[in-house]
Amino acid sequence: MVEQEVDVTLTFEEVTGYLGNSATLECDYTISSGQDLPVTVTWKQGDGPRYAEEIFTCTGYTKDDKSCVNAQVTKIQYLNRIQIANSSPSLVFTKVEAEDNHNYWCQVSLEGSNLGEEQVDMKSVVLRVRGGNENPKMHSVTIEANNLVITGLKKSDAGRYWCEMRNAAMYGIGEIASDAKSTVVEILSENDRNVFTCEGKADGLYSDPYQCNMYYECVMYVKYHRPCPTGTVFAPGHPLYACEHPANVPAPCGTLKNN
């Protein structure tokens, strides 16, 4: 019996794409028997192979013809923007969009196979879009030297984290047997070039340069990011209230005109 094992290979595991330009996620494969058998090339998008969604399928592909008997985009947001390359089963983006910043999986399987381990293989490549959301899509949480390391921060990761050290020999959680301290993680957008800090500032209220309905409060060099009530904006220097109706606040956040 001739062994028919498929092995997918990638030229790069990470590709940089630029908004509005084209980008190619290179992929190739080998069949251990050396025969040029027809394969199905399926490109998927997702953080892992188990949950990746199919976005493009190409059936009847051979290295001799370098073309698909049937090719179909299976996810609407990629319609008219992705295709198979002319010389390989690589995926070509004809126009990169900000939302394309993802992990993509190149899967190759023998035509008519039962998708057993030998007859199918898939590997991933990351497309990082510059000018859009450049946060890495690979999201993981690991422990390194007792430190918590979060890769690929998401907005939902913001919050307070507690590190607790407990004596393994103590079953109770008494003051001597354990200790815990917390750290607050604040998620800032890529546009926040000048990050606000209370360092060196007097206690008081300070405007948020990016959001008129938010403001900062500094208390003993500790920063608090606070919202204004609905329909109001921060009123810098107001003697009584932190927030006011826009008609009572000068530009740029309000409409009050100076006499």
SERO-4910 file (N, C-alpha, C, O; in steps of 0.05 Angstrom, whole numbers):
BEGIN
 pado doro    nc1    nc2    nc3   cac1   cac2   cac3    cc1    cc2    cc3    oc1    oc2    oc3
  Met    A     17    -24      0      0      0      0     18     25      0     36     27     16
  Val    A     12     44    -18     28     68    -21     19     88      0     -5     94      3
  Glu    A     38     99     15     31    119     36     24    145     23     38    155      5
  Gln    A      2    157     32     -7    182     21     -9    202     44    -31    207     55
  Glu    A     13    213     52     13    232     74     16    260     63     33    265     46
  Val    A      0    278     73      0    306     65     14    323     86      9    320    110
  Asp    A     32    340     77     46    358     96     45    387     86     55    393     64
  Val    A     32    405    101     30    433     93     54    448    103     64    444    125
  Thr    A     65    466     86     88    482     93     82    511     89     67    519     70
  Leu    A     93    528    106     89    557    104    116    571    100    136    564    113
  Thr    A    116    591     83    141    607     79    145    626    102    167    629    112
  Phe    A    123    638    111    124    657    134    101    650    153     79    643    144
  Glu    A    106    652    179     84    648    198     71    674    205     51    674    220
  Glu    A     81    696    196     69    722    200     74    740    176     96    741    165
  Val    A     52    753    167     53    770    144     42    798    151     22    800    165
  Thr    A     55    819    142     46    846    147     30    856    122     40    855    100
  Gly    A      6    865    127    -10    876    106    -17    905    112    -18    913    135
  Tyr    A    -21    921     91    -27    950     94    -55    955     83    -62    945     62
  Leu    A    -69    972     97    -97    978     90    -99    987     60    -85   1005     51
  Gly    A   -117    974     46   -122    981     18   -104    967     -2   -109    968    -26
  Asn    A    -82    955      8    -63    942    -10    -69    912    -11    -86    902      4
  Ser    A    -54    898    -27    -56    869    -29    -37    855    -10    -17    867     -1
  Ala    A    -43    830     -3    -25    814     15    -29    785      8    -50    776      1
  Thr    A     -7    770     10     -7    741      4      1    725     28     22    730     40
  Leu    A    -16    706     36     -9    686     57      0    661     43    -16    645     33
  Glu    A     27    658     42     38    636     26     35    609     40     38    606     64
  Cys    A     27    589     24     23    562     33     30    543     11     24    548    -13
  Asp    A     41    520     18     47    499     -2     44    472     13     39    471     37
  Tyr    A     46    450     -2     43    424     10     59    403     -6     67    408    -29
  Thr    A     63    381      7     76    358     -6     60    333      0     47    330     21
  Ile    A     60    314    -19     48    288    -15     71    267    -14     87    266    -32
  Ser    A     72    252      8     95    235     12    101    215    -10    124    207    -15
  Ser    A     80    206    -24     84    187    -46     97    200    -71    107    186    -88
  Gly    A     96    227    -72    106    241    -95     86    243   -118     92    256   -138
  Gln    A     63    231   -115     42    232   -136     28    259   -135     23    271   -114
  Asp    A     22    269   -159      7    295   -161    -23    290   -160    -37    292   -180
  Leu    A    -32    283   -136    -60    276   -132    -77    301   -128    -66    320   -116
  Pro    A   -102    301   -136   -119    325   -132   -125    328   -102   -130    308    -88
  Val    A   -124    353    -93   -129    359    -64   -150    380    -62   -156    395    -81
  Thr    A   -161    383    -38   -179    405    -31   -164    424    -13   -154    416      8
  Val    A   -162    449    -21   -149    469     -5   -171    486      9   -187    497     -5
  Thr    A   -170    486     35   -190    502     51   -175    522     68   -158    515     85
  Trp    A   -182    547     64   -171    568     82   -191    575    103   -215    578     97
  Lys    A   -182    576    128   -199    582    151   -189    606    166   -165    613    164
  Gln    A   -206    618    182   -198    641    198   -208    636    227   -231    630    232
  Gly    A   -189    640    246   -196    636    274   -172    633    292   -150    629    282
  Asp    A   -176    635    318   -154    634    337   -141    606    339   -118    604    347
  Gly    A   -156    585    333   -146    558    335   -159    540    315   -181    547    305
  Pro    A   -147    517    309   -158    500    288   -186    489    294   -202    484    276
  Arg    A   -191    485    320   -217    473    328   -240    492    323   -262    483    317
  Tyr    A   -235    519    326   -257    538    323   -255    555    298   -271    573    294
  Ala    A   -235    549    281   -231    565    257   -255    561    238   -265    539    234
  Glu    A   -264    584    225   -286    583    206   -275    583    178   -257    597    171
  Glu    A   -288    567    161   -280    566    133   -287    591    118   -309    602    121
  Ile    A   -268    602    103   -273    627     88   -269    623     58   -280    638     42
  Phe    A   -254    602     50   -249    597     22   -243    568     17   -229    555     33
  Thr    A   -255    556     -4   -249    528    -10   -243    525    -40   -255    538    -57
  Cys    A   -223    508    -45   -214    503    -73   -212    473    -76   -196    460    -63
  Thr    A   -228    461    -94   -228    432    -98   -214    425   -124   -212    441   -143
  Gly    A   -204    401   -125   -191    391   -150   -165    404   -157   -157    404   -180
  Tyr    A   -151    415   -137   -126    429   -142   -103    408   -146   -101    389   -130
  Thr    A    -87    412   -167    -63    396   -171    -39    415   -177    -43    437   -186
  Lys    A    -15    406   -170      9    422   -175     14    426   -205     27    445   -213
  Asp    A      4    407   -221      8    409   -250     -9    432   -262      1    448   -277
  Asp    A    -35    432   -255    -53    452   -266    -52    478   -251    -57    499   -262
  Lys    A    -45    477   -225    -44    501   -208    -70    518   -209    -69    542   -211
  Ser    A    -92    504   -209   -118    518   -210   -139    500   -196   -134    476   -191
  Cys    A   -161    512   -190   -183    498   -176   -204    489   -197   -211    504   -215
  Val    A   -214    465   -193   -237    456   -209   -261    473   -200   -278    481   -217
  Asn    A   -263    478   -174   -284    495   -164   -273    511   -141   -261    500   -123
  Ala    A   -277    538   -142   -267    556   -120   -291    572   -110   -307    581   -126
  Gln    A   -292    575    -84   -315    589    -72   -307    604    -47   -294    592    -29
  Val    A   -314    629    -45   -311    645    -20   -336    638     -3   -358    641    -12
  Thr    A   -331    629     22   -353    619     38   -360    637     61   -377    630     77
  Lys    A   -347    660     63   -354    680     84   -357    707     70   -339    716     56
  Ile    A   -380    720     74   -388    742     57   -369    766     59   -366    781     40
  Gln    A   -357    771     83   -339    794     85   -314    792     69   -300    812     65
  Tyr    A   -308    768     58   -284    765     41   -292    763     12   -274    760     -5
  Leu    A   -317    766      5   -326    764    -22   -313    784    -40   -312    808    -33
  Asn    A   -303    775    -63   -289    792    -83   -263    804    -72   -252    823    -84
  Arg    A   -252    793    -50   -227    804    -39   -206    783    -35   -183    790    -30
  Ile    A   -213    757    -37   -193    736    -33   -195    716    -56   -216    712    -68
  Gln    A   -172    704    -62   -170    684    -84   -145    668    -80   -127    675    -64
  Ile    A   -143    646    -94   -119    629    -94    -98    640   -113   -105    650   -135
  Ala    A    -73    639   -105    -52    650   -123    -49    633   -148    -59    610   -150
  Asn    A    -36    645   -168    -33    631   -194    -13    609   -194    -15    590   -210
  Ser    A      6    609   -175     27    590   -175     27    571   -151     44    553   -150
  Ser    A      9    574   -132      9    558   -108    -19    561    -95    -35    578   -103
  Pro    A    -25    544    -75    -50    546    -60    -50    569    -39    -66    568    -21
  Ser    A    -32    588    -43    -30    611    -24    -56    628    -27    -69    628    -47
  Leu    A    -62    642     -5    -86    659     -5    -78    688    -10    -60    698      3
  Val    A    -91    700    -29    -85    728    -37   -108    746    -30   -131    742    -38
  Phe    A   -101    767    -14   -120    788     -8   -116    810    -29    -94    821    -30
  Thr    A   -136    816    -45   -133    837    -65   -136    865    -53   -126    884    -64
  Lys    A   -150    866    -30   -153    892    -16   -155    886     14   -175    875     23
  Val    A   -135    894     29   -134    888     58   -152    909     73   -150    933     68
  Glu    A   -168    899     92   -184    916    109   -175    912    138   -162    893    145
  Ala    A   -183    931    155   -174    931    183   -183    905    197   -169    895    214
  Glu    A   -207    896    190   -218    872    203   -204    846    195   -210    825    206
  Asp    A   -186    848    175   -172    824    166   -150    815    185   -137    794    181
  Asn    A   -145    830    206   -123    824    225   -131    799    241   -145    802    261
  His    A   -122    776    232   -130    750    244   -109    729    240    -89    733    227
  Asn    A   -115    706    251   -100    681    245   -115    667    223   -139    664    224
  Tyr    A   -100    657    203   -111    642    181    -98    615    179    -74    612    184
  Trp    A   -115    595    172   -105    567    171   -107    556    143   -128    557    130
  Cys    A    -85    545    134    -84    532    107    -87    502    111    -69    489    123
  Gln    A   -109    491    102   -114    462    105   -114    449     77   -127    458     59
  Val    A    -99    427     75    -98    412     50   -105    383     56    -94    371     74
  Ser    A   -124    372     41   -132    345     44   -135    331     17   -142    344     -2
  Leu    A   -129    305     17   -132    290     -8   -161    288    -16   -178    284      1
  Glu    A   -166    290    -42   -194    288    -52   -204    259    -45   -190    240    -50
  Gly    A   -228    258    -34   -240    232    -28   -229    219     -3   -236    197      3
  Ser    A   -213    234     12   -202    222     37   -222    223     59   -242    238     57
  Asn    A   -217    208     80   -234    209    103   -224    229    124   -232    229    147
  Leu    A   -206    247    115   -194    268    132   -180    255    157   -181    266    179
  Gly    A   -167    232    152   -150    221    173   -125    237    178   -119    255    162
  Glu    A   -110    231    199    -87    247    206    -66    248    184    -53    269    180
  Glu    A    -63    226    169    -43    226    148    -52    240    122    -35    251    108
  Gln    A    -78    240    117    -88    251     92    -96    280     92   -106    291     73
  Val    A    -91    293    115    -98    322    117    -78    335    136    -69    323    155
  Asp    A    -71    360    130    -54    375    148    -61    405    146    -71    414    125
  Met    A    -57    420    167    -63    448    167    -44    463    186    -37    453    207
  Lys    A    -37    487    177    -19    504    193    -29    533    191    -43    540    172
  Ser    A    -21    550    210    -32    577    211    -11    598    205     13    594    209
  Val    A    -21    620    195     -5    644    190    -21    668    199    -45    669    196
  Val    A     -6    687    211    -19    711    222    -17    734    202      5    739    191
  Leu    A    -39    748    196    -39    772    180    -42    795    199    -63    799    212
  Arg    A    -21    812    200    -22    836    217    -27    860    199    -11    866    181
  Val    A    -48    874    204    -56    897    187    -46    922    199    -53    929    222
  Arg    A    -29    937    185    -19    963    194    -38    985    186    -48    985    163
  Gly    A    -44   1002    204    -63   1024    199    -90   1017    210   -108   1034    210
  Gly    A    -94    992    219   -119    984    231   -114    975    259    -96    986    273
  Asn    A   -128    955    268   -124    944    295   -100    926    295   -101    904    284
  Glu    A    -78    936    307    -53    921    305    -48    903    328    -26    892    331
  Asn    A    -67    900    347    -63    882    369    -61    854    359    -77    846    342
  Pro    A    -43    838    369    -41    810    360    -66    794    367    -78    799    388
  Lys    A    -74    776    350    -99    761    354    -94    736    371   -113    725    382
  Met    A    -69    728    374    -64    705    391    -66    713    420    -49    727    430
  His    A    -87    705    433    -92    713    461    -85    690    479    -97    668    477
  Ser    A    -67    694    498    -59    673    516    -52    685    543    -44    708    545
  Val    A    -54    668    564    -47    676    591    -28    654    601    -35    631    603
  Thr    A     -4    662    609     16    643    619     28    654    645     25    677    652
  Ile    A     43    636    658     58    644    683     87    641    677     97    620    668
  Glu    A    102    663    681    131    663    677    144    675    702    140    698    709
  Ala    A    159    658    717    173    666    741    153    679    761    158    700    772
  Asn    A    130    666    764    108    675    782     94    701    772     77    711    786
  Asn    A    101    711    749     88    734    737     66    725    718     70    705    703
  Leu    A     44    739    717     23    733    698     28    748    672     30    773    672
  Val    A     30    734    650     36    746    624     11    742    606      4    720    600
  Ile    A     -1    765    597    -23    764    579    -14    773    552     -5    796    549
  Thr    A    -16    756    532     -9    763    504    -33    769    488    -53    754    488
  Gly    A    -33    792    473    -56    799    457    -79    810    473   -101    799    473
  Leu    A    -74    831    488    -94    842    506   -120    849    491   -120    859    469
  Lys    A   -143    843    505   -169    850    495   -181    871    514   -172    873    536
  Lys    A   -202    885    505   -216    904    522   -227    891    547   -227    903    568
  Ser    A   -236    866    544   -247    851    567   -227    844    588   -234    835    610
  Asp    A   -201    847    581   -180    841    601   -176    863    621   -162    858    641
  Ala    A   -188    886    617   -185    908    636   -198    900    663   -219    887    664
  Gly    A   -185    908    685   -196    902    711   -174    898    732   -151    904    727
  Arg    A   -182    889    755   -163    885    777   -156    855    779   -173    838    779
  Tyr    A   -130    850    781   -119    823    783   -106    819    810    -91    837    819
  Trp    A   -110    796    822    -99    790    849    -79    768    847    -84    747    834
  Cys    A    -56    772    859    -36    751    862    -35    742    890    -29    757    909
  Glu    A    -42    717    894    -43    705    921    -22    684    925    -20    666    909
  Met    A     -5    686    945     15    667    952      6    652    977      0    665    998
  Arg    A      4    626    976     -5    610    999     14    588   1005     25    575    988
  Asn    A     18    584   1031     35    562   1040     22    536   1034      0    531   1043
  Ala    A     35    519   1018     23    494   1009     17    475   1032      0    458   1030
  Ala    A     32    479   1054     28    460   1076      4    469   1094     -4    454   1111
  Met    A     -6    493   1089    -28    504   1106    -54    501   1091    -57    512   1069
  Tyr    A    -73    487   1103    -99    484   1090   -118    507   1095   -136    513   1079
  Gly    A   -114    521   1118   -130    545   1123   -119    568   1108    -97    567   1098
  Ile    A   -134    590   1107   -125    614   1094   -123    636   1115   -138    655   1114
  Gly    A   -105    633   1133   -101    652   1154    -82    674   1145    -70    672   1123
  Glu    A    -79    695   1161    -61    717   1154    -32    708   1150    -18    720   1134
  Ile    A    -24    689   1165      4    680   1164      8    661   1140     29    661   1127
  Ala    A    -12    645   1134     -9    624   1114    -11    635   1085     -3    621   1067
  Ser    A    -22    659   1081    -25    669   1054    -22    699   1053    -24    712   1074
  Asp    A    -17    709   1029    -16    738   1024    -26    744    996    -22    727    978
  Ala    A    -38    766    992    -50    773    966    -47    803    961    -52    819    979
  Lys    A    -40    810    937    -38    838    929    -50    841    901    -51    821    886
  Ser    A    -59    865    894    -73    868    868    -59    888    850    -44    905    860
  Thr    A    -65    885    824    -55    904    804    -79    910    785    -94    892    778
  Val    A    -81    935    778   -103    943    759    -92    946    731    -71    959    727
  Val    A   -105    933    712    -98    935    684   -118    953    669   -142    947    670
  Glu    A   -108    974    657   -125    992    641   -118    989    612    -94    991    605
  Ile    A   -138    985    595   -133    980    566   -137   1007    552   -158   1019    553
  Leu    A   -115   1016    538   -116   1041    523   -117   1034    493   -106   1014    485
  Ser    A   -129   1052    478   -131   1048    449   -104   1055    437    -87   1068    449
  Glu    A   -100   1046    412    -76   1051    397    -72   1081    392    -49   1089    387
  Asn    A    -94   1096    393    -92   1125    387    -83   1141    411    -76   1165    408
  Asp    A    -82   1129    434    -74   1144    459    -44   1146    460    -31   1132    476
  Arg    A    -33   1163    443     -4   1167    443      7   1179    468     27   1171    479
  Asn    A     -8   1199    479      1   1213    503    -17   1203    526    -38   1214    531
  Val    A     -7   1183    540    -22   1170    561    -23   1188    586     -2   1198    595
  Phe    A    -47   1194    596    -49   1211    619    -38   1198    644    -42   1174    648
  Thr    A    -24   1213    660    -13   1203    685    -16   1224    706    -16   1248    701
  Cys    A    -20   1215    731    -22   1234    754      5   1240    766      7   1255    786
  Glu    A     26   1228    756     52   1233    767     60   1262    765     58   1274    743
  Gly    A     67   1274    788     75   1302    788     52   1322    788     56   1346    787
  Lys    A     27   1312    788      3   1329    787     -9   1332    814     -9   1314    831
  Ala    A    -21   1356    819    -35   1360    844    -62   1346    844    -72   1340    823
  Asp    A    -72   1340    868    -98   1327    869   -119   1345    856   -119   1369    859
  Gly    A   -137   1333    840   -157   1349    827   -168   1334    803   -163   1311    798
  Leu    A   -184   1349    786   -197   1338    763   -184   1348    738   -176   1372    736
  Tyr    A   -181   1331    718   -167   1337    693   -183   1327    670   -195   1305    672
  Ser    A   -184   1341    648   -199   1333    624   -186   1310    610   -162   1306    611
  Asp    A   -203   1294    597   -194   1272    580   -192   1284    552   -213   1292    541
  Pro    A   -168   1285    540   -165   1298    513   -179   1283    491   -182   1295    469
  Tyr    A   -188   1259    495   -200   1243    474   -231   1240    477   -245   1234    457
  Gln    A   -241   1243    502   -270   1238    507   -280   1261    524   -272   1264    547
  Cys    A   -298   1277    513   -309   1300    527   -326   1292    551   -329   1307    570
  Asn    A   -338   1268    549   -356   1259    571   -341   1243    592   -354   1229    608
  Met    A   -315   1244    592   -299   1231    612   -278   1250    624   -271   1270    611
  Tyr    A   -269   1244    648   -248   1261    660   -231   1244    678   -239   1222    686
  Tyr    A   -208   1255    686   -190   1241    704   -191   1255    731   -192   1279    733
  Glu    A   -189   1239    752   -186   1250    779   -160   1239    791   -156   1215    791
  Cys    A   -143   1257    801   -118   1249    814   -121   1252    844   -127   1274    854
  Val    A   -115   1231    858   -116   1230    887    -90   1218    897    -86   1194    895
  Met    A    -72   1234    908    -46   1225    917    -31   1209    896    -20   1188    900
  Tyr    A    -31   1221    871    -17   1210    847    -30   1185    836    -20   1172    818
  Val    A    -54   1177    847    -68   1154    836    -89   1165    817   -104   1184    823
  Lys    A    -91   1152    793   -109   1162    772   -135   1146    772   -136   1122    774
  Tyr    A   -157   1162    770   -184   1150    767   -197   1162    741   -197   1186    737
  His    A   -207   1144    725   -220   1152    700   -250   1152    704   -262   1130    707
  Arg    A   -263   1175    704   -292   1176    712   -309   1186    689   -300   1203    673
  Pro    A   -334   1177    687   -353   1186    667   -370   1209    677   -375   1212    700
  Cys    A   -379   1226    658   -398   1247    664   -426   1235    662   -430   1215    647
  Pro    A   -446   1246    675   -474   1237    671   -482   1241    642   -472   1258    628
  Thr    A   -501   1225    634   -511   1225    606   -519   1254    598   -535   1267    612
  Gly    A   -510   1263    575   -518   1289    565   -500   1312    574   -505   1335    567
  Thr    A   -480   1306    590   -462   1327    600   -433   1322    591   -426   1299    583
  Val    A   -417   1342    594   -388   1340    587   -372   1351    610   -382   1366    627
  Phe    A   -346   1344    610   -329   1354    631   -326   1385    629   -322   1396    607
  Ala    A   -328   1398    652   -326   1427    653   -301   1435    669   -302   1438    693
  Pro    A   -278   1439    655   -254   1445    670   -256   1472    684   -264   1492    673
  Gly    A   -247   1472    710   -247   1496    725   -274   1504    737   -276   1525    750
  His    A   -295   1488    733   -321   1495    744   -319   1494    775   -309   1474    785
  Pro    A   -329   1514    789   -325   1515    818   -341   1495    833   -335   1488    856
  Leu    A   -364   1484    821   -381   1467    836   -384   1439    824   -385   1419    839
  Tyr    A   -384   1437    798   -390   1411    785   -368   1402    767   -355   1419    753
  Ala    A   -363   1377    766   -343   1366    747   -354   1366    719   -338   1370    700
  Cys    A   -380   1362    716   -392   1360    689   -415   1380    687   -429   1386    706
  Glu    A   -420   1390    662   -440   1410    657   -454   1404    630   -444   1388    614
  His    A   -476   1417    625   -489   1416    599   -471   1429    579   -458   1449    585
  Pro    A   -468   1418    554   -450   1430    534   -454   1460    529   -435   1474    522
  Ala    A   -479   1470    533   -484   1498    528   -470   1516    548   -466   1540    544
  Asn    A   -462   1504    571   -448   1520    592   -418   1515    592   -404   1524    610
  Val    A   -408   1501    572   -380   1494    571   -368   1505    545   -380   1501    524
  Pro    A   -345   1518    546   -333   1528    521   -322   1506    503   -320   1483    512
  Ala    A   -316   1513    478   -304   1494    459   -277   1484    470   -265   1498    486
  Pro    A   -269   1460    462   -280   1444    440   -302   1425    449   -316   1414    431
  Cys    A   -306   1420    475   -326   1401    484   -354   1413    486   -374   1399    484
  Gly    A   -356   1440    490   -382   1452    493   -387   1472    471   -372   1476    452
  Thr    A   -410   1486    474   -419   1506    453   -420   1534    464   -429   1552    451
  Leu    A   -411   1538    489   -411   1564    501   -392   1583    486   -369   1577    482
  Lys    A   -402   1606    478   -386   1626    464   -376   1647    483   -390   1657    500
  Asn    A   -350   1653    480   -338   1674    496   -347   1702    487   -348   1707    463
  Asn    A   -354   1719    506   -362   1746    499   -338   1763    492   -341   1787    485
***
